[in-house]
Amino acid sequence: MAALTATTPTRTGATVAGAPVAASDTISAAQLGSQGALLEIINGNASTNNVTISDDSVSPTGADATDVAASILTATNKVFKVVPQMLNAATRVVTITNSVTATVTYKLYPLG
């Protein structure tokens, strides 16, 4: 399990190379801050990457949220909004799992 690292954009621009994903990664409460972050996953693999992002939030009715599940096709990318409400109360992380890891990278940008 690897902790993802965020890149904070600047007014003059920040150069961001995607960093490798692991089969299981985490985003900490500190990385999310109070407003969350945008997570981009870039699939350079020859196979579809099935991604699951844990979500321990509850709906306004009190129902448990469902984890975010998405398929990222070969040579495509997807961007996800990850908010502090998704954090696991005990571990204080959001967990991201990837079905493939070779040539799959991420970029993480804090929103606040």
N, C-alpha and C positions, 0 to 999 in steps of 0.2 A: 504494500500500500504506500503510495506516495502522496505527499501534500503538494497541491498545486500552488504555484506562485503567480500572483497578479502583477500586471504591468499597469502603472498609472500613466495615462496619456498626459502630455504637456501641451501648452499653447504652441510651442514650436515644433511639436511632433515627436513621437517616440517610435523608434525602430523596434519592431517586434517580430522575432522569428518564432515560429511555433515550437513548443517544447514537447518532447515525447510523452505519450500517455502510458499508464500501466494498466494491467487488468482491473485493478481497483485503485482509485484515487480519492482524495478528500479535499474539500474546501473548508477551511476553518472559519469560526465565527469572526476572528480578527480580519481575515481576508474579505468577508462579506460586509463588515461594518454595519451601519444602521440602514443602508439602502439597498444592499445586495451587490450583485456583479453580473456581468455578461460573460458567459462561457461559450467560446467557439471551438468546435471540434472539427478538424480537417482530416478527411479520410483519403490518404494516398495509397491505401491498400487495394489489392485486387479483389477483395471480398467486402461485402457489406459489413459495416460496424454496427452492431446492435448495442445501444447505449441505454443504461438505466441510471436515473438520478434520483436518489432517495428524497422523500418529502414527508417529514414528520409533522406537518402543519395540520390544522383542523379547519373545516369549513365553518361558515357562520352558523350552521345548524348543529355544529359539534361533531360532525362525521369526520373520520380520519381521511386525509387526502390520499390519493393513490400516487405511487412513484411515477415519475416521468419516464416513459419508454419511447425510444425513437430509433429508427433505422436510418443510417447515413450511408447512402450508396457510394460506390467506388468513384473517386475523383470529385466528390462533392463535400460540402461542409454545412453545418447547422449551428445556429447561435441560440443559446438558452438563457433565459433570465432566471437567476438563482437568488432567492430572497432569504433574509434571516429567519423567517418563520419556518423554513424548510429544515432548519438545524435539528439534529437529534438532541433532545434535552440532556441526556446523560453524557454523550461524547462531545457535544458542541461542534460537530462536523456534518457536512452533507457528503454523502458517498456517491461516487460516480464509477460505474463499471463499464468496461468495454469488452466486446466479444473478440476483437482483434486489436493488436497493438503495433505490429510492425508497420512503419511509415504512417502511423496515425499521430497527429499532433494536436495541441490545444493552445488557445490564447485566452487569458482571463483578464477582464477589465473591471475594476471596482466602479460602482455607480456613485459613490459619495465620498 
